[in-house]
Amino acid sequence: TTILKFSYQDKLDEMFQRQMSESALRDGLTKAFNKRYFNERVDGEYLAAVRSGSPLALLFLDIDHFKRINDAHGHPAGDYVLVELAKIAHGTLRNEDIFARYGGEEFAVISRATDVAEAESLAERLRRAVEEHAFTYEGKSIPVTISVGVARAPREGVGSPAELIALADETMYTAKRSGRNRVCVARV
């Protein structure tokens, strides 16, 4: 048995449906993809990279001393910094790269067909763009930097998307522990 349903949607209905779809995929504040969407995509991209032997880069980035920004300037200023950082990232990344808010002030980038040298260059461009951006909230300048960790697949010791995520996250924390405002790359 086949059932067909026809319905008429005016522009308002269509706009509502589009907004509902977007809200399921995107973070409400930054408009970056949300963690759920990121997890689905990293699984698929990882499997495709392993199957094809094509490189896959994963970048994790975290805003340095974000708690200090919130404490010194207030949470609305912290939200402003998150939104501006997302705008910088969207302006720096390729259309096919997946930029997602992973949690709090932590973001991730999935970059297919990107080898480790290209991923390091991308991470450095992002880091520099954030460092050079004039974050000004209510007339006050807020210095902002990020620490970035870069991991790649396929590679020895990374047998799953979860292991790739863990490696990128750990490499980001290495960047933080080694002085912040830097890019660290997981080497073989």
Backbone as CSV, one residue per row, in Angstrom:
resi,resn,N_x,N_y,N_z,CA_x,CA_y,CA_z,C_x,C_y,C_z
1,THR,0.836,-1.175,0.000,0.000,0.000,0.000,0.882,1.240,0.000
2,THR,0.575,2.143,-0.856,1.307,3.399,-0.934,0.355,4.536,-0.626
3,ILE,0.808,5.402,0.260,0.012,6.569,0.619,0.797,7.806,0.222
4,LEU,0.165,8.661,-0.534,0.765,9.927,-0.924,0.043,11.044,-0.202
5,LYS,0.831,11.977,0.275,0.242,13.123,0.955,0.721,14.383,0.251
6,PHE,-0.218,15.179,-0.173,0.095,16.443,-0.800,-0.325,17.549,0.159
7,SER,0.534,18.537,0.268,0.167,19.669,1.116,0.652,20.955,0.461
8,TYR,-0.006,21.989,0.813,0.360,23.292,0.300,1.027,24.065,1.433
9,GLN,2.192,24.639,1.136,2.867,25.466,2.126,3.084,26.842,1.537
10,ASP,2.695,27.828,2.291,2.975,29.180,1.835,4.399,29.551,2.277
11,LYS,4.825,30.735,1.954,6.190,31.186,2.276,6.459,31.131,3.782
12,LEU,5.474,31.460,4.593,5.634,31.444,6.044,5.860,30.016,6.549
13,ASP,5.076,29.057,6.054,5.263,27.653,6.425,6.639,27.148,5.990
14,GLU,7.011,27.506,4.786,8.304,27.078,4.253,9.455,27.636,5.102
15,MET,9.340,28.904,5.483,10.353,29.533,6.316,10.425,28.860,7.691
16,PHE,9.284,28.545,8.255,9.230,27.866,9.550,9.906,26.496,9.472
17,GLN,9.605,25.729,8.430,10.210,24.409,8.270,11.728,24.505,8.107
18,ARG,12.184,25.503,7.362,13.621,25.702,7.175,14.282,26.058,8.509
19,GLN,13.652,26.906,9.298,14.205,27.285,10.603,14.246,26.098,11.554
20,MET,13.230,25.259,11.500,13.212,24.061,12.350,14.353,23.116,11.976
21,SER,14.563,22.959,10.692,15.648,22.104,10.225,17.005,22.655,10.648
22,GLU,17.203,23.948,10.461,18.463,24.593,10.860,18.707,24.475,12.357
23,SER,17.670,24.649,13.174,17.857,24.604,14.628,18.236,23.205,15.107
24,ALA,17.914,22.187,14.335,18.311,20.830,14.695,19.784,20.573,14.389
25,LEU,20.376,21.364,13.508,21.755,21.162,13.078,22.737,22.182,13.625
26,ARG,22.263,23.348,13.988,23.142,24.469,14.308,23.023,24.911,15.760
27,ASP,24.135,25.399,16.267,24.169,26.018,17.587,23.424,27.346,17.501
28,GLY,22.537,27.590,18.443,21.701,28.782,18.395,22.470,30.083,18.483
29,LEU,23.567,30.108,19.239,24.321,31.342,19.427,25.272,31.626,18.270
30,THR,26.117,30.673,17.934,27.206,30.914,16.983,26.850,30.575,15.540
31,LYS,25.773,29.830,15.348,25.353,29.339,14.031,26.330,28.310,13.453
32,ALA,27.292,27.885,14.256,28.154,26.765,13.858,27.310,25.499,13.974
33,PHE,27.743,24.426,13.308,27.034,23.165,13.488,27.125,22.750,14.955
34,ASN,26.141,21.979,15.416,26.155,21.542,16.805,26.931,20.232,16.966
35,LYS,27.136,19.829,18.197,27.949,18.648,18.485,27.323,17.377,17.914
36,ARG,26.021,17.266,17.960,25.362,16.079,17.421,25.642,15.940,15.922
37,TYR,25.487,17.023,15.190,25.778,17.002,13.755,27.257,16.688,13.515
38,PHE,28.139,17.302,14.307,29.568,17.032,14.190,29.854,15.547,14.358
39,ASN,29.288,14.935,15.403,29.541,13.517,15.658,29.083,12.637,14.489
40,GLU,27.944,12.959,13.909,27.461,12.198,12.752,28.404,12.355,11.565
41,ARG,28.840,13.576,11.325,29.688,13.838,10.162,31.092,13.275,10.337
42,VAL,31.661,13.365,11.541,33.022,12.855,11.729,33.041,11.344,11.523
43,ASP,31.982,10.657,11.933,31.904,9.209,11.696,31.937,8.909,10.205
44,GLY,31.094,9.576,9.435,31.024,9.351,7.998,32.298,9.759,7.275
45,GLU,32.851,10.900,7.625,34.073,11.381,6.978,35.257,10.465,7.297
46,TYR,35.308,9.973,8.531,36.388,9.061,8.919,36.323,7.775,8.094
47,LEU,35.136,7.193,8.012,34.979,5.954,7.254,35.319,6.157,5.780
48,ALA,34.910,7.280,5.213,35.223,7.571,3.810,36.726,7.736,3.611
49,ALA,37.409,8.379,4.559,38.855,8.578,4.453,39.601,7.248,4.527
50,VAL,39.166,6.393,5.425,39.812,5.082,5.559,39.579,4.258,4.297
51,ARG,38.355,4.268,3.802,38.008,3.484,2.612,38.781,3.958,1.385
52,SER,38.903,5.271,1.217,39.532,5.816,0.011,41.032,6.066,0.166
53,GLY,41.505,6.072,1.408,42.915,6.397,1.645,43.201,7.882,1.526
54,SER,42.159,8.684,1.436,42.294,10.136,1.337,42.507,10.718,2.741
55,PRO,43.334,11.756,2.861,43.574,12.309,4.197,42.351,13.047,4.748
56,LEU,42.222,12.993,6.050,41.175,13.701,6.779,41.827,14.396,7.957
57,ALA,41.609,15.683,8.081,42.170,16.441,9.201,41.053,16.832,10.158
58,LEU,41.384,16.795,11.437,40.465,17.240,12.477,41.199,18.250,13.338
59,LEU,40.622,19.433,13.447,41.195,20.491,14.272,40.278,20.722,15.460
60,PHE,40.858,20.808,16.631,40.122,21.220,17.818,40.713,22.546,18.256
61,LEU,39.846,23.524,18.534,40.333,24.811,19.005,39.546,25.264,20.220
62,ASP,40.260,25.930,21.102,39.690,26.366,22.368,40.138,27.803,22.619
63,ILE,39.230,28.640,23.081,39.566,30.026,23.383,40.384,30.048,24.669
64,ASP,41.549,30.683,24.601,42.431,30.765,25.761,41.835,31.679,26.826
65,HIS,41.877,31.211,28.054,41.434,31.991,29.228,40.016,32.554,29.053
66,PHE,39.120,31.754,28.523,37.759,32.222,28.277,37.044,32.602,29.571
67,LYS,37.302,31.880,30.639,36.677,32.201,31.927,37.053,33.616,32.370
68,ARG,38.288,34.004,32.116,38.725,35.368,32.464,37.929,36.411,31.684
69,ILE,37.621,36.104,30.412,36.836,37.036,29.596,35.457,37.207,30.225
70,ASN,34.814,36.088,30.570,33.494,36.159,31.202,33.566,36.882,32.542
71,ASP,34.579,36.596,33.340,34.706,37.216,34.665,34.981,38.713,34.573
72,ALA,35.828,39.106,33.640,36.221,40.512,33.528,35.203,41.369,32.789
73,HIS,34.525,40.781,31.795,33.656,41.581,30.922,32.192,41.170,30.965
74,GLY,31.891,40.048,31.614,30.514,39.566,31.700,30.196,38.528,30.630
75,HIS,29.163,37.749,30.898,28.777,36.685,29.976,28.294,37.189,28.620
76,PRO,27.614,38.348,28.537,27.268,38.847,27.197,28.516,39.120,26.339
77,ALA,29.594,39.579,26.971,30.846,39.789,26.235,31.422,38.446,25.796
78,GLY,31.323,37.437,26.652,31.772,36.098,26.281,30.991,35.564,25.095
79,ASP,29.673,35.781,25.098,28.852,35.366,23.958,29.273,36.106,22.687
80,TYR,29.554,37.395,22.820,30.019,38.185,21.681,31.306,37.585,21.096
81,VAL,32.242,37.208,21.976,33.508,36.615,21.528,33.245,35.305,20.772
82,LEU,32.338,34.475,21.294,32.006,33.213,20.623,31.433,33.454,19.223
83,VAL,30.533,34.411,19.122,29.912,34.727,17.827,30.957,35.265,16.850
84,GLU,31.816,36.165,17.307,32.853,36.727,16.433,33.833,35.652,15.984
85,LEU,34.205,34.763,16.891,35.116,33.675,16.533,34.498,32.801,15.444
86,ALA,33.216,32.511,15.571,32.530,31.710,14.547,32.539,32.434,13.202
87,LYS,32.339,33.737,13.207,32.384,34.511,11.958,33.775,34.447,11.329
88,ILE,34.806,34.562,12.149,36.177,34.478,11.655,36.412,33.107,11.027
89,ALA,35.993,32.068,11.722,36.187,30.706,11.214,35.464,30.511,9.884
90,HIS,34.219,30.943,9.815,33.463,30.783,8.566,34.124,31.539,7.418
91,GLY,34.759,32.660,7.714,35.442,33.425,6.683,36.787,32.849,6.288
92,THR,37.335,31.961,7.097,38.658,31.388,6.857,38.596,30.006,6.227
93,LEU,37.562,29.247,6.547,37.456,27.857,6.118,36.896,27.737,4.704
94,ARG,37.127,26.577,4.100,36.522,26.272,2.803,35.043,25.942,3.011
95,ASN,34.254,26.062,1.951,32.823,25.739,2.043,32.585,24.304,2.478
96,GLU,33.444,23.384,2.049,33.238,21.973,2.379,33.731,21.586,3.770
97,ASP,34.466,22.465,4.446,34.896,22.182,5.812,33.703,22.278,6.753
98,ILE,33.722,21.463,7.776,32.623,21.432,8.738,33.106,22.079,10.028
99,PHE,32.506,23.203,10.379,32.858,23.947,11.590,31.743,23.747,12.606
100,ALA,32.108,23.243,13.791,31.093,22.914,14.788,31.504,23.412,16.173
101,ARG,30.499,23.780,16.933,30.728,24.091,18.349,30.673,22.765,19.096
102,TYR,31.804,22.400,19.679,31.912,21.109,20.342,31.418,21.192,21.781
103,GLY,31.604,22.336,22.395,31.124,22.543,23.760,31.716,23.808,24.325
104,GLY,30.932,24.556,25.086,31.446,25.771,25.722,32.173,26.664,24.742
105,GLU,33.475,26.819,24.976,34.305,27.644,24.099,35.210,26.794,23.218
106,GLU,34.835,25.548,23.018,35.613,24.615,22.211,34.897,24.350,20.886
107,PHE,35.669,24.423,19.798,35.133,24.219,18.454,35.955,23.156,17.738
108,ALA,35.391,22.593,16.683,36.085,21.585,15.892,35.889,21.876,14.409
109,VAL,36.869,21.467,13.618,36.812,21.605,12.172,37.155,20.253,11.556
110,ILE,36.275,19.753,10.709,36.546,18.550,9.937,36.911,19.026,8.533
111,SER,38.106,18.631,8.089,38.586,19.099,6.793,39.029,17.903,5.951
112,ARG,38.179,17.510,5.003,38.491,16.338,4.175,39.518,16.689,3.109
113,ALA,40.199,15.646,2.632,41.219,15.780,1.587,42.267,16.822,1.967
114,THR,42.614,16.850,3.248,43.581,17.816,3.762,44.682,17.054,4.481
115,ASP,45.898,17.142,3.947,47.000,16.440,4.594,47.480,17.228,5.811
116,VAL,48.438,16.676,6.526,48.848,17.271,7.794,49.476,18.652,7.604
117,ALA,50.244,18.858,6.543,50.849,20.173,6.309,49.776,21.217,5.994
118,GLU,48.802,20.844,5.176,47.704,21.765,4.865,46.868,22.061,6.108
119,ALA,46.642,21.050,6.933,45.862,21.241,8.157,46.595,22.159,9.135
120,GLU,47.907,21.989,9.239,48.692,22.865,10.111,48.635,24.305,9.617
121,SER,48.724,24.488,8.303,48.629,25.821,7.715,47.256,26.444,7.976
122,LEU,46.202,25.649,7.812,44.847,26.117,8.092,44.705,26.524,9.553
123,ALA,45.199,25.678,10.445,45.113,25.972,11.882,45.855,27.258,12.218
124,GLU,47.010,27.448,11.611,47.787,28.668,11.865,47.066,29.899,11.323
125,ARG,46.426,29.774,10.157,45.636,30.904,9.619,44.506,31.273,10.576
126,LEU,43.820,30.266,11.099,42.743,30.515,12.061,43.284,31.186,13.322
127,ARG,44.370,30.642,13.857,44.957,31.189,15.083,45.343,32.647,14.889
128,ARG,46.015,32.927,13.791,46.466,34.288,13.509,45.279,35.236,13.280
129,ALA,44.263,34.774,12.568,43.087,35.614,12.304,42.388,36.002,13.605
130,VAL,42.294,35.063,14.542,41.674,35.372,15.837,42.545,36.344,16.616
131,GLU,43.843,36.083,16.664,44.763,36.945,17.413,44.748,38.379,16.876
132,GLU,44.626,38.539,15.556,44.683,39.863,14.934,43.338,40.585,14.894
133,HIS,42.255,39.864,15.186,40.921,40.466,15.124,40.714,41.420,16.301
134,ALA,40.087,42.555,16.042,39.791,43.529,17.098,38.450,43.174,17.739
135,PHE,38.484,42.438,18.836,37.280,42.113,19.589,36.993,43.307,20.495
136,THR,35.927,44.031,20.194,35.567,45.214,20.984,34.112,45.087,21.394
137,TYR,33.881,45.058,22.698,32.527,44.917,23.222,32.233,46.098,24.130
138,GLU,31.181,46.821,23.812,30.771,48.015,24.565,31.945,48.965,24.776
139,GLY,32.698,49.173,23.691,33.804,50.112,23.716,35.075,49.601,24.368
140,LYS,35.073,48.367,24.850,36.254,47.813,25.513,36.886,46.737,24.637
141,SER,38.193,46.835,24.492,38.939,45.860,23.710,39.162,44.593,24.539
142,ILE,38.921,43.449,23.924,39.104,42.159,24.597,40.136,41.367,23.801
143,PRO,41.324,41.154,24.376,42.307,40.340,23.661,41.877,38.866,23.672
144,VAL,41.872,38.255,22.495,41.425,36.863,22.369,42.463,36.088,21.567
145,THR,42.820,34.917,22.070,43.680,33.991,21.335,43.077,32.593,21.462
146,ILE,43.541,31.697,20.592,43.081,30.310,20.632,44.265,29.360,20.619
147,SER,44.036,28.182,21.152,44.981,27.075,21.058,44.341,26.031,20.162
148,VAL,45.137,25.476,19.237,44.593,24.561,18.234,45.390,23.257,18.230
149,GLY,44.659,22.159,18.219,45.262,20.843,18.060,44.836,20.251,16.734
150,VAL,45.786,19.618,16.038,45.534,19.047,14.717,45.852,17.558,14.750
151,ALA,44.921,16.755,14.271,45.138,15.310,14.120,44.669,14.918,12.734
152,ARG,45.134,13.758,12.274,44.749,13.322,10.941,44.442,11.829,10.931
153,ALA,43.719,11.451,9.911,43.422,10.036,9.665,43.484,9.854,8.160
154,PRO,43.656,8.687,7.638,44.024,7.491,8.393,45.483,7.567,8.850
155,ARG,45.742,6.955,9.980,47.101,6.899,10.533,47.207,5.788,11.557
156,GLU,48.414,5.387,11.815,48.696,4.368,12.816,48.208,4.848,14.180
157,GLY,47.539,3.986,14.905,47.100,4.328,16.257,45.751,5.018,16.329
158,VAL,45.140,5.300,15.176,43.820,5.913,15.147,42.908,4.954,14.401
159,GLY,42.174,4.135,15.166,41.360,3.100,14.560,39.878,3.371,14.551
160,SER,39.486,4.588,14.970,38.059,4.915,15.005,37.895,6.433,15.042
161,PRO,36.694,6.900,14.732,36.438,8.337,14.857,36.659,8.826,16.291
162,ALA,36.278,8.016,17.273,36.458,8.413,18.675,37.940,8.602,19.002
163,GLU,38.793,7.743,18.449,40.228,7.883,18.689,40.789,9.119,17.993
164,LEU,40.262,9.456,16.822,40.677,10.676,16.125,40.281,11.904,16.945
165,ILE,39.069,11.910,17.458,38.603,13.023,18.297,39.483,13.148,19.536
166,ALA,39.752,12.032,20.192,40.580,12.049,21.406,41.982,12.582,21.106
167,LEU,42.549,12.193,19.977,43.883,12.654,19.605,43.894,14.160,19.333
168,ALA,42.901,14.655,18.599,42.823,16.099,18.316,42.632,16.883,19.609
169,ASP,41.787,16.381,20.493,41.531,17.038,21.779,42.792,17.063,22.635
170,GLU,43.477,15.942,22.725,44.710,15.877,23.518,45.781,16.794,22.942
171,THR,45.860,16.862,21.625,46.843,17.738,20.983,46.515,19.204,21.251
172,MET,45.234,19.536,21.312,44.837,20.900,21.661,45.283,21.226,23.087
173,TYR,45.107,20.281,24.005,45.542,20.515,25.382,47.060,20.614,25.476
174,THR,47.774,19.939,24.603,49.233,20.104,24.539,49.565,21.545,24.160
175,ALA,48.824,22.109,23.213,49.023,23.514,22.828,48.768,24.438,24.009
176,LYS,47.752,24.149,24.790,47.439,24.983,25.953,48.548,24.870,27.013
177,ARG,48.980,23.630,27.280,50.009,23.417,28.304,51.365,24.000,27.892
178,SER,51.595,24.114,26.603,52.895,24.611,26.150,52.897,26.120,25.902
179,GLY,51.918,26.815,26.411,51.954,28.274,26.384,50.759,28.974,25.781
180,ARG,49.807,28.250,25.236,48.609,28.836,24.616,48.954,29.666,23.380
181,ASN,47.905,30.062,22.648,48.041,30.853,21.428,49.030,30.190,20.467
182,ARG,48.804,28.905,20.243,49.682,28.152,19.350,48.957,26.977,18.733
183,VAL,49.586,26.416,17.722,49.080,25.244,17.029,50.021,24.085,17.339
184,CYS,49.457,22.956,17.733,50.232,21.732,17.911,49.638,20.660,16.997
185,VAL,50.516,19.849,16.425,50.107,18.816,15.475,50.505,17.461,16.048
186,ALA,49.578,16.531,16.015,49.870,15.162,16.428,50.740,14.522,15.360
187,ARG,51.960,14.199,15.712,52.902,13.593,14.773,52.915,12.085,14.992
188,VAL,53.349,11.340,13.994,53.426,9.880,14.094,54.490,9.500,15.108
